[in-house]
Amino acid sequence: MTNRNQRGVTLIEMMVVVGIIGVLSALAVPQLRVWRDDTRVRSSARSVADAFHVARTEAMRTGNVHIVFLGGDIGFNPLVDGNGNTIIRVLNDGRPGTGDCVVTGSEPVRDYILETGVTLGVTNGVAPAPSDTGVGATPVTFTQPRAGNPAAEWVAFGPDGVPAGVSNTCGLGRIGSGGGAAYVTNGRVDYAVSLTQLGAVRASAWEQEEGAWQ
């Protein structure tokens, strides 16, 4: 006689195993999606921070003004890629007093793209992020240096590496007028990337349970 332990897996046993795998997969997929979406918003926050770091470093290295456009150009025209994802653009705008804040000719440009599903803005955060010295509404709190400090979607770094506000006519403000923050969200999780008046960059995440930026 053939011992039961020596027989192959029966069809019923196989169906049970497949069913268990299906249940486990159904439970895991939503969590994987949440993890993926949260990873994307963290990556996008790093991209914003990288744009600030690169603009500051290159301004000091080259002696040229470097402008960071946060999803919109000097005319408030949206900056997006072919898939509709928001672009954070770093522009080498030339020597102080010679630039026009517009991408022309062979001026060096470096783009950072926010991940799919991530936008500039805030979903849950109800307070300014640490080091956010800007005045205005989110998703970007940088301001123009004149005429009542209206909202801006850009900030500049001079050769000294200190951020300055920029008007929509490309007029640079005084040293230290470029403090503010950019906020990114995936509709569930919020991150903030703050730029101090002296050029230091700080990233924070909104902790829903704490009700504060950490």
C-alpha positions as CSV (number, residue, x, y, z in Angstrom):
1,M,0.0,0.0,0.0
2,T,1.1,3.5,-0.7
3,N,1.6,5.6,2.5
4,R,-0.5,8.8,2.6
5,N,2.7,10.8,3.4
6,Q,4.2,9.6,0.2
7,R,1.4,10.9,-2.0
8,G,1.5,14.2,-3.9
9,V,-0.4,17.3,-2.9
10,T,-4.1,16.8,-3.5
11,L,-6.2,19.3,-5.5
12,I,-8.1,20.4,-2.4
13,E,-4.8,21.1,-0.5
14,M,-3.5,23.1,-3.4
15,M,-6.8,25.1,-3.5
16,V,-6.5,25.8,0.2
17,V,-2.9,27.1,-0.2
18,V,-3.9,29.3,-3.2
19,G,-6.8,30.7,-1.2
20,I,-4.5,31.5,1.8
21,I,-2.1,33.3,-0.6
22,G,-4.9,35.2,-2.1
23,V,-6.1,36.4,1.3
24,L,-2.6,37.4,2.3
25,S,-2.1,39.3,-1.0
26,A,-5.4,41.1,-0.6
27,L,-4.3,42.3,2.8
28,A,-0.8,43.3,1.7
29,V,-1.6,45.2,-1.5
30,P,-3.2,48.2,0.2
31,Q,-0.3,48.5,2.6
32,L,2.2,48.3,-0.2
33,R,0.3,51.1,-2.0
34,V,0.5,53.3,1.1
35,W,4.2,52.5,1.5
36,R,4.8,53.4,-2.2
37,D,2.8,56.6,-2.0
38,D,4.6,57.7,1.2
39,T,8.0,56.9,-0.4
40,R,7.1,59.1,-3.3
41,V,6.2,62.1,-1.2
42,R,9.4,61.7,0.9
43,S,11.4,61.5,-2.4
44,S,9.7,64.6,-3.6
45,A,10.6,66.5,-0.5
46,R,14.2,65.5,-1.0
47,S,14.1,66.8,-4.5
48,V,13.0,70.2,-3.3
49,A,15.7,70.2,-0.7
50,D,18.2,69.1,-3.4
51,A,17.1,72.0,-5.6
52,F,17.8,74.5,-2.8
53,H,21.2,73.0,-2.0
54,V,22.3,72.9,-5.6
55,A,21.2,76.4,-6.3
56,R,23.0,77.7,-3.3
57,T,26.2,75.8,-3.9
58,E,26.3,76.7,-7.6
59,A,25.6,80.4,-6.9
60,M,28.6,80.5,-4.5
61,R,30.8,78.5,-6.9
62,T,30.1,80.5,-10.1
63,G,29.3,83.9,-8.7
64,N,26.0,83.9,-10.7
65,V,22.5,84.3,-9.4
66,H,20.6,81.0,-9.2
67,I,16.8,81.0,-9.1
68,V,14.6,78.1,-7.9
69,F,11.2,78.1,-9.5
70,L,8.7,76.0,-7.5
71,G,6.1,74.8,-9.9
72,G,5.7,78.1,-11.7
73,D,7.9,80.6,-13.6
74,I,8.2,84.3,-13.2
75,G,4.9,84.9,-14.9
76,F,3.1,82.3,-12.7
77,N,2.9,79.9,-15.6
78,P,2.8,76.3,-14.3
79,L,5.9,74.3,-14.8
80,V,5.0,70.6,-15.4
81,D,6.5,67.7,-17.4
82,G,4.8,65.7,-20.1
83,N,3.0,63.6,-17.5
84,G,1.6,66.6,-15.6
85,N,4.1,66.2,-12.7
86,T,5.3,69.4,-11.0
87,I,8.8,70.7,-12.0
88,I,11.1,72.4,-9.5
89,R,13.6,74.3,-11.7
90,V,17.0,75.7,-11.0
91,L,18.1,78.4,-13.4
92,N,21.6,79.9,-13.6
93,D,20.6,83.5,-14.4
94,G,24.0,85.1,-14.8
95,R,25.9,87.8,-13.0
96,P,24.0,89.9,-10.4
97,G,22.1,92.7,-12.2
98,T,22.3,91.1,-15.6
99,G,19.6,88.4,-15.4
100,D,16.0,88.4,-16.6
101,C,14.6,85.4,-14.6
102,V,13.7,83.7,-17.9
103,V,15.2,80.6,-19.4
104,T,16.9,81.8,-22.6
105,G,19.5,80.5,-25.0
106,S,22.1,78.2,-23.4
107,E,21.5,79.2,-19.7
108,P,22.1,76.2,-17.6
109,V,18.9,74.7,-16.2
110,R,18.4,71.7,-13.8
111,D,15.0,70.2,-13.3
112,Y,13.7,68.2,-10.3
113,I,10.4,66.4,-10.9
114,L,7.9,65.7,-8.1
115,E,6.8,62.1,-8.0
116,T,3.5,60.9,-9.5
117,G,0.7,61.6,-7.2
118,V,2.6,64.3,-5.3
119,T,1.7,68.0,-5.5
120,L,2.8,71.3,-3.9
121,G,0.4,71.9,-1.0
122,V,-0.7,70.7,2.4
123,T,-3.4,68.2,3.4
124,N,-3.3,68.0,7.1
125,G,-0.7,70.5,8.4
126,V,-2.3,73.5,10.1
127,A,0.7,75.4,11.2
128,P,3.8,76.8,9.5
129,A,6.8,74.5,9.4
130,P,9.8,75.1,11.6
131,S,12.1,77.8,10.1
132,D,9.3,79.0,7.7
133,T,9.8,82.7,7.9
134,G,7.7,83.4,4.8
135,V,4.5,85.3,4.7
136,G,1.6,83.9,2.6
137,A,-0.5,80.9,1.9
138,T,0.8,77.4,1.3
139,P,1.8,75.5,-0.9
140,V,4.8,78.0,-1.2
141,T,5.3,80.8,1.2
142,F,8.1,82.8,-0.5
143,T,7.2,86.4,-1.2
144,Q,8.2,89.2,-3.6
145,P,10.4,91.9,-2.0
146,R,8.3,94.9,-3.0
147,A,4.7,96.2,-3.2
148,G,3.4,94.6,0.0
149,N,5.3,91.3,-0.4
150,P,2.9,89.4,-2.7
151,A,3.2,85.7,-3.0
152,A,6.0,84.2,-5.1
153,E,6.7,80.8,-6.5
154,W,10.5,81.3,-6.7
155,V,13.5,82.4,-4.7
156,A,17.0,83.4,-5.7
157,F,20.5,82.8,-4.3
158,G,23.3,85.3,-4.8
159,P,27.0,84.7,-4.9
160,D,27.1,84.8,-1.1
161,G,24.7,81.9,-0.9
162,V,22.1,83.9,1.0
163,P,18.5,83.7,-0.4
164,A,16.7,86.8,-1.6
165,G,13.2,87.4,-2.7
166,V,12.5,88.2,-6.3
167,S,9.8,90.3,-7.8
168,N,7.8,89.3,-10.9
169,T,9.9,91.8,-12.8
170,C,13.1,90.1,-11.7
171,G,14.0,92.6,-9.1
172,L,16.0,91.0,-6.3
173,G,15.3,92.0,-2.7
174,R,17.8,92.6,0.1
175,I,20.0,89.9,1.5
176,G,18.0,87.6,3.7
177,S,14.6,88.4,2.2
178,G,14.3,84.9,0.7
179,G,13.1,82.9,3.8
180,G,10.1,80.7,3.3
181,A,9.0,77.1,2.6
182,A,7.6,74.7,0.0
183,Y,5.1,72.1,1.1
184,V,4.5,68.8,-0.7
185,T,1.7,66.3,-0.1
186,N,0.2,63.1,-1.5
187,G,-3.2,63.8,-0.1
188,R,-2.4,61.9,3.1
189,V,1.1,62.7,4.2
190,D,2.6,66.2,4.3
191,Y,6.3,67.3,4.1
192,A,7.7,70.8,4.4
193,V,11.1,72.0,3.1
194,S,12.0,75.3,4.8
195,L,14.7,77.8,3.8
196,T,16.0,80.1,6.5
197,Q,16.9,83.7,5.8
198,L,20.5,82.7,5.8
199,G,20.1,79.8,3.4
200,A,19.9,76.7,5.7
201,V,17.5,74.0,4.5
202,R,15.3,72.0,6.9
203,A,12.8,69.2,6.0
204,S,9.9,68.3,8.3
205,A,7.0,65.9,8.3
206,W,3.6,66.6,9.7
207,E,2.8,64.1,12.5
208,Q,-0.9,63.8,12.6
209,E,-1.1,62.3,16.1
210,E,1.2,64.9,17.5
211,G,-0.4,67.7,15.6
212,A,3.0,69.3,14.8
213,W,5.9,69.2,12.3
214,Q,8.7,66.9,13.3
